[in-house]
Amino acid sequence: MTETVQRPTLEAVAARAGVSRATVSRVVNGGDGVREPLVERVRRAVEELGYVPNQAARSLVTKRHDAIAVVVAEPETRVFADPFFALQLRGISKELTAHDNQLVLLLTEGRDDHARVGRYLAGGHVDGALVFSLHLDDPLPGLIQRAGVPTVFGGRPGWSDGTSGVVYVDSDNRGGAREAVRHLVGLGRTRIAHITGALDQTSAVDRLDGFRDVMADVDPRLIAEGDFTPAGGERAMRELLDRCPGLDAVFAANDLTAAGALRVLREHGRRVPEDVAVVGFDDMLPVAEQTDPPLTTVRQDIEEMGRLMARLLLRGLDRLHPDEGHDPAVGAPASVVTPTTLVRRASA
């Protein structure tokens, strides 16, 4: 066991700086009303002594915990296998770290986990929540609303319970899908299939709608349901080849789905792009650049979307605490829809 070392106290900092304890408290907790020379003396004393504020005591003063819950409505087997979540979490982590906030990761495997997450959020452990990968029947929005926790959602909300003032960050899923399908049409492809994502998520619905915007009279047999996973892409691709062996292009709802579809096409002796052109969605480089052939796909800036979610939440929290020097006149954060772009590689 290591020997316990006495931590510097607020009183020790005050003595070193030659100011009152109250002055040190205001400086350490970000308050105003302290002259700049005194602020510099306190900061110098804090650095010299290695003083670290007691978070519990600081929370009593600031009413903030400097901790944000990140709730992913997926089981851990999916979260840790899909690079989409790693990219989004990296963006969130970078933004929270830049503002000296801690990330608390909460995953949901089933209904019992929903109740656990709801209790945790209602317990006052965090200042706010970032929630993404929701499904249409997910009880989390209702639990979060009852907990009264400021929240920003990743993805366009799909529930219709009259909730107002919902803030979210999403990409232009429908517009990106239209661009992907128009690209395939421009290549002269006429039997274009679509492998959807999980249709209980708004991103999958929006991408399907974008596909139909361009292929208004599509044969229903050219649409197969997937679930945003490679296995789902493989299963749907086999269904499509059985139903419509003459198809000449596939728009997959994400890159992992496209990777699964490419494997099945190769097994069936279909050349890509000569026989079948394939376009994905996401542009996750660990996937899109490693497929055979490299994948043409629709790019959404996943990491930046994570940063935007965190930024909007922190901005909203600042409005709730104008006594900490934040301007209450700054407008409430509004939802953001980020643009998408087509990235052309060898698959289409």
ROLUM-611308 format. One line per 10 residues: number of its first residue (from 0); their letters; for each residue x, z, y of C-alpha. Coordinates in pm, 1 decimal, padded with zeros to 6 digits, m for minus. Layout:
BEGIN
NUM	A	X/Z/Y | ...
END
This chain:
BEGIN
0	MTETVQRPTL	00000.0/00000.0/00000.0 | 00118.4/m00076.3/00350.2 | 00131.3/00203.9/00602.9 | m00150.2/00205.5/00857.7 | m00033.2/00126.4/01209.6 | m00210.1/00278.1/01509.2 | m00390.3/00002.0/01701.7 | m00350.6/m00008.8/02081.0 | m00658.3/00124.7/02258.3 | m00842.1/00024.3/02571.9
10	EAVAARAGVS	m00708.6/00338.6/02735.5 | m00350.2/00237.2/02651.0 | m00401.6/m00101.3/02813.3 | m00549.0/00065.5/03123.4 | m00249.0/00299.3/03149.1 | 00000.9/00013.0/03108.4 | m00180.1/m00201.2/03369.8 | m00238.2/00088.0/03609.0 | m00614.2/00024.1/03630.0 | m00928.0/00198.7/03511.9
20	RATVSRVVNG	m01070.3/00165.3/03160.2 | m01379.9/m00001.8/03308.7 | m01165.1/m00270.3/03472.5 | m00992.0/m00346.0/03142.8 | m01330.1/m00365.3/02968.8 | m01463.1/m00617.8/03222.7 | m01154.9/m00839.0/03188.7 | m01144.0/m00824.3/02809.4 | m01516.7/m00899.2/02778.3 | m01510.7/m01191.2/03020.6
30	GDGVREPLVE	m01694.3/m01019.5/03302.9 | m01650.7/m01103.8/03669.8 | m01597.8/m00894.6/03982.3 | m01227.8/m00821.7/03915.2 | m00964.4/m00946.6/04160.5 | m00721.3/m01202.4/04017.3 | m00405.7/m00984.3/04058.8 | m00570.5/m00709.5/03853.1 | m00684.6/m00962.6/03592.1 | m00324.7/m01079.6/03552.9
40	RVRRAVEELG	m00198.7/m00720.8/03516.6 | m00455.3/m00649.4/03246.1 | m00376.7/m00970.4/03058.7 | m00005.8/m00894.9/03071.9 | m00065.2/m00542.5/02937.4 | m00287.8/m00679.9/02659.2 | m00013.2/m00922.2/02555.9 | 00264.4/m00663.3/02572.1 | 00074.9/m00408.2/02364.6 | m00076.4/m00659.6/02123.0
50	YVPNQAARSL	m00424.0/m00526.8/02198.1 | m00709.1/m00684.3/01996.5 | m01064.2/m00602.1/02110.6 | m01284.1/m00417.8/01862.4 | m01551.8/m00676.4/01781.5 | m01823.7/m00422.0/01712.9 | m01765.3/m00247.3/02044.9 | m01735.7/m00579.2/02226.9 | m02068.7/m00693.3/02081.4 | m02238.6/m00389.0/02229.8
60	VTKRHDAIAV	m02121.9/m00502.4/02573.7 | m02160.2/m00880.4/02547.6 | m02458.0/m00887.8/02306.8 | m02267.5/m01157.8/02116.8 | m02085.4/m01156.5/01784.2 | m01878.2/m01472.9/01834.7 | m01990.2/m01584.5/01489.4 | m02199.9/m01887.6/01396.6 | m02377.3/m01943.2/01065.4 | m02343.7/m02290.8/00915.5
70	VVAEPETRVF	m02627.0/m02341.2/00668.4 | m02602.9/m02634.4/00427.0 | m02924.3/m02691.0/00232.2 | m02741.0/m02810.1/m00079.1 | m02586.8/m02645.6/m00387.2 | m02215.0/m02577.4/m00378.0 | m02148.6/m02837.6/m00649.3 | m02269.5/m03105.6/m00406.7 | m02111.3/m02963.1/m00091.8 | m01760.9/m02939.8/m00237.1
80	ADPFFALQLR	m01777.4/m03280.6/m00409.5 | m01910.9/m03493.8/m00122.8 | m01659.3/m03577.5/00154.9 | m01948.1/m03607.8/00403.1 | m01980.6/m03230.0/00413.2 | m01605.1/m03177.4/00448.7 | m01597.1/m03407.9/00750.7 | m01895.2/m03242.3/00917.7 | m01761.5/m02892.6/00851.5 | m01423.1/m02993.6/00990.8
90	GISKELTAHD	m01583.7/m03106.4/01315.6 | m01786.1/m02786.2/01340.9 | m01482.8/m02569.7/01264.0 | m01267.1/m02740.6/01527.0 | m01526.2/m02687.0/01799.9 | m01597.8/m02325.1/01707.4 | m01226.2/m02245.3/01684.5 | m01168.0/m02395.8/02028.3 | m01423.5/m02145.0/02163.9 | m01291.9/m01847.4/01962.7
100	NQLVLLLTEG	m01596.8/m01832.4/01734.7 | m01601.5/m01767.3/01360.3 | m01774.0/m01993.3/01107.8 | m01989.6/m01823.4/00843.3 | m02079.2/m02068.6/00564.7 | m02411.7/m02021.4/00384.5 | m02517.1/m02250.9/00097.0 | m02858.3/m02269.4/m00070.3 | m02891.4/m02328.3/m00444.6 | m03261.3/m02242.0/m00477.6
110	RDDHARVGRY	m03557.0/m02045.2/m00343.2 | m03383.4/m01709.0/m00389.0 | m03098.8/m01835.2/m00169.5 | m03345.4/m01937.7/00101.7 | m03476.8/m01582.1/00120.3 | m03120.0/m01444.4/00127.0 | m03021.0/m01677.4/00411.2 | m03336.5/m01589.2/00603.2 | m03262.3/m01216.8/00573.0 | m02902.5/m01266.7/00682.7
120	LAGGHVDGAL	m02999.6/m01465.7/00991.2 | m03267.2/m01213.7/01085.3 | m03016.2/m00927.6/01048.5 | m02836.8/m00996.9/01374.0 | m02501.0/m01085.8/01216.9 | m02452.7/m01414.9/01403.3 | m02529.1/m01560.3/01745.4 | m02679.9/m01884.6/01618.6 | m02702.7/m02129.7/01332.0 | m02608.0/m02488.5/01255.7
130	VFSLHLDDPL	m02823.6/m02630.9/00977.9 | m02795.5/m02965.7/00803.2 | m02890.9/m03164.5/00492.2 | m03248.5/m03037.0/00506.2 | m03513.3/m03169.0/00267.3 | m03874.9/m03228.9/00369.0 | m04016.0/m02934.4/00170.2 | m03736.7/m02700.8/00276.5 | m03858.4/m02355.3/00391.2 | m03544.3/m02296.7/00599.7
140	PGLIQRAGVP	m03687.9/m02418.0/00935.4 | m03971.8/m02167.3/00909.2 | m03738.1/m01884.9/00805.0 | m03503.4/m01964.1/01093.1 | m03789.2/m01975.6/01344.1 | m03913.0/m01634.8/01228.1 | m03559.1/m01496.4/01252.8 | m03547.0/m01603.7/01619.1 | m03195.6/m01744.1/01587.9 | m03087.3/m02024.2/01827.4
150	TVFGGRPGWS	m03034.3/m02328.7/01606.6 | m02911.2/m02686.7/01617.0 | m02999.1/m02914.5/01325.8 | m02792.2/m03191.4/01174.2 | m03023.6/m03487.8/01121.7 | m03362.6/m03574.2/01264.1 | m03613.2/m03305.4/01161.6 | m03880.1/m03430.4/00924.1 | m04128.8/m03147.5/00939.2 | m04444.0/m03156.5/01152.1
160	DGTSGVVYVD	m04551.6/m02796.4/01199.7 | m04585.0/m02820.4/01576.2 | m04242.4/m02670.2/01640.0 | m04122.3/m02772.6/01986.0 | m03784.7/m02759.0/02150.6 | m03594.0/m02852.9/01834.7 | m03238.3/m02968.0/01910.8 | m03060.9/m03194.8/01664.1 | m02769.1/m03435.5/01626.0 | m02814.8/m03752.6/01425.1
170	SDNRGGAREA	m02680.7/m04106.7/01403.0 | m02878.7/m04425.8/01454.7 | m02962.9/m04455.7/01085.8 | m03232.4/m04718.1/01131.2 | m03028.5/m04933.1/01368.0 | m02723.2/m04910.3/01145.4 | m02925.5/m05019.5/00843.7 | m03062.4/m05318.0/01036.8 | m02709.1/m05423.3/01129.5 | m02594.0/m05398.0/00766.7
180	VRHLVGLGRT	m02879.3/m05612.3/00635.9 | m02845.9/m05867.9/00915.6 | m02479.6/m05901.5/00819.1 | m02580.7/m05981.1/00461.2 | m02841.1/m06230.9/00580.1 | m02575.0/m06391.8/00799.0 | m02362.2/m06441.4/00487.3 | m02642.8/m06651.6/00341.3 | m02766.9/m06387.0/00096.3 | m03136.0/m06415.8/00014.6
190	RIAHITGALD	m03199.7/m06167.8/m00271.6 | m03090.0/m05850.1/m00094.9 | m03154.7/m05519.3/m00272.1 | m03150.6/m05167.5/m00134.4 | m03051.2/m04845.7/m00309.2 | m03205.7/m04565.4/m00107.2 | m03083.4/m04213.1/m00054.6 | m03292.1/m03908.2/m00141.9 | m03625.6/m03995.7/00017.3 | m03706.8/m03633.0/00096.0
200	QTSAVDRLDG	m03440.7/m03657.9/00370.0 | m03502.2/m03834.9/00699.8 | m03169.4/m04020.2/00696.7 | m03270.0/m04200.0/00376.4 | m03616.4/m04278.2/00512.1 | m03472.9/m04416.2/00837.0 | m03224.2/m04637.5/00650.4 | m03501.8/m04768.9/00425.9 | m03709.5/m04844.1/00736.4 | m03414.7/m05031.0/00888.2
210	FRDVMADVDP	m03380.8/m05236.9/00569.5 | m03751.0/m05324.1/00582.4 | m03728.3/m05413.4/00953.2 | m03512.2/m05709.5/00851.5 | m03653.3/m05775.1/00503.3 | m04021.3/m05746.5/00593.0 | m04144.3/m05942.2/00289.3 | m03899.0/m05796.4/00037.8 | m03993.5/m05791.3/m00328.9 | m04060.2/m05420.9/m00407.4
220	RLIAEGDFTP	m03854.4/m05459.8/m00723.4 | m03546.0/m05501.6/m00502.1 | m03572.5/m05139.3/m00383.6 | m03445.8/m04864.9/m00614.6 | m03432.7/m04495.0/m00533.2 | m03097.8/m04315.1/m00537.6 | m02988.1/m03970.3/m00423.7 | m02670.0/m04022.5/m00214.6 | m02444.8/m03966.3/m00519.8 | m02226.2/m04204.4/m00726.6
230	AGGERAMREL	m02432.9/m04127.2/m01037.1 | m02750.1/m04211.0/m00847.1 | m02593.2/m04538.4/m00733.9 | m02500.5/m04629.4/m01090.8 | m02848.9/m04552.3/m01223.1 | m03024.0/m04747.2/m00945.3 | m02788.2/m05045.5/m00981.2 | m02868.3/m05072.1/m01351.9 | m03240.4/m05064.1/m01271.6 | m03198.2/m05340.9/m01014.1
240	LDRCPGLDAV	m03000.7/m05565.7/m01250.7 | m03262.4/m05517.7/m01521.1 | m03548.4/m05598.5/m01281.7 | m03384.2/m05863.3/m01062.8 | m03076.1/m06010.4/m01232.1 | m03058.0/m06283.6/m00967.2 | m02991.2/m06047.0/m00675.8 | m02699.2/m06151.3/m00457.6 | m02648.3/m05852.0/m00224.0 | m02693.2/m05474.4/m00213.3
250	FAANDLTAAG	m02725.0/m05243.5/00084.3 | m02651.7/m04890.3/m00039.6 | m02771.3/m04584.3/00153.7 | m02421.2/m04432.4/00164.0 | m02065.0/m04500.0/00050.7 | m02086.4/m04282.1/m00261.7 | m02395.7/m04472.7/m00373.5 | m02213.2/m04800.6/m00308.8 | m01914.8/m04680.6/m00514.9 | m02144.9/m04615.2/m00810.0
260	ALRVLREHGR	m02311.6/m04954.7/m00767.2 | m01972.4/m05130.6/m00761.8 | m01877.2/m04975.3/m01095.2 | m02194.5/m05103.7/m01259.9 | m02154.5/m05452.0/m01111.2 | m01801.8/m05465.8/m01248.4 | m01925.9/m05352.8/m01592.9 | m02178.9/m05637.9/m01587.7 | m01918.8/m05896.8/m01494.8 | m02051.9/m05952.6/m01141.0
270	RVPEDVAVVG	m01782.5/m06043.3/m00890.6 | m01792.2/m05873.2/m00550.1 | m01843.7/m06032.1/m00303.5 | m01859.5/m06376.1/m00470.1 | m02165.4/m06299.0/m00685.9 | m02299.1/m05986.2/m00516.8 | m02207.5/m05863.7/m00166.4 | m02218.9/m05485.5/m00114.7 | m02250.5/m05282.5/00206.0 | m02251.2/m04902.7/00228.3
280	FDDMLPVAEQ	m02317.2/m04646.4/00502.4 | m02094.8/m04365.8/00644.7 | m01742.1/m04516.1/00642.3 | m01591.5/m04213.2/00472.6 | m01232.3/m04334.1/00442.6 | m01150.3/m04146.4/00118.5 | m01427.7/m04354.1/m00039.8 | m01463.5/m04678.6/00156.5 | m01094.8/m04771.8/00150.3 | m01045.9/m04679.6/m00215.9
290	TDPPLTTVRQ	m01327.6/m04877.6/m00378.1 | m01252.4/m05206.4/m00553.3 | m01286.3/m05412.1/m00342.2 | m01266.1/m05206.2/m00020.5 | m01613.4/m05141.6/00112.3 | m01786.0/m05302.9/00407.7 | m01993.8/m05021.7/00552.5 | m02175.9/m04880.8/00854.7 | m01967.3/m04623.4/01036.2 | m02109.5/m04302.0/01173.9
300	DIEEMGRLMA	m01865.4/m04052.7/01326.1 | m01940.4/m03762.2/01092.8 | m01673.2/m03528.2/01225.5 | m01779.4/m03587.5/01586.3 | m02140.7/m03518.6/01491.5 | m02027.9/m03178.3/01362.0 | m01845.8/m03110.0/01687.2 | m02153.3/m03211.3/01887.4 | m02374.9/m02975.9/01686.7 | m02144.3/m02683.2/01760.6
310	RLLLRGLDRL	m02105.2/m02783.1/02126.1 | m02481.8/m02799.7/02183.1 | m02535.7/m02461.7/02020.1 | m02260.5/m02290.6/02220.3 | m02395.5/m02445.5/02540.3 | m02740.9/m02309.1/02459.3 | m02598.0/m01963.0/02388.6 | m02415.8/m01968.4/02722.2 | m02750.3/m02022.9/02897.1 | m02884.0/m01710.9/02724.0
320	HPDEGHDPAV	m02598.7/m01499.6/02866.2 | m02564.2/m01584.4/03236.9 | m02419.0/m01237.7/03298.6 | m02097.8/m01354.4/03127.8 | m02019.4/m01593.3/03409.5 | m02208.9/m01893.1/03272.8 | m02426.7/m02095.8/03506.2 | m02795.7/m02046.4/03416.8 | m02879.3/m02357.5/03618.1 | m02712.9/m02577.9/03355.8
330	GAPASVVTPT	m02991.0/m02763.2/03174.7 | m03099.2/m02686.7/02821.0 | m02914.8/m02891.9/02558.0 | m03095.2/m03205.9/02444.2 | m03081.2/m03379.4/02107.9 | m02817.5/m03648.5/02059.0 | m02834.9/m03969.9/01853.1 | m02489.9/m04123.0/01808.3 | m02430.3/m04498.2/01768.6 | m02319.6/m04671.6/01449.7
340	TLVRRASA	m02093.6/m04972.5/01397.7 | m02039.0/m05215.5/01110.9 | m01690.1/m05200.9/00958.7 | m01609.4/m05520.5/00768.1 | m01389.7/m05504.1/00462.5 | m01371.4/m05712.1/00144.5 | m01701.6/m05624.4/m00030.8 | m01922.4/m05830.7/00205.1
END
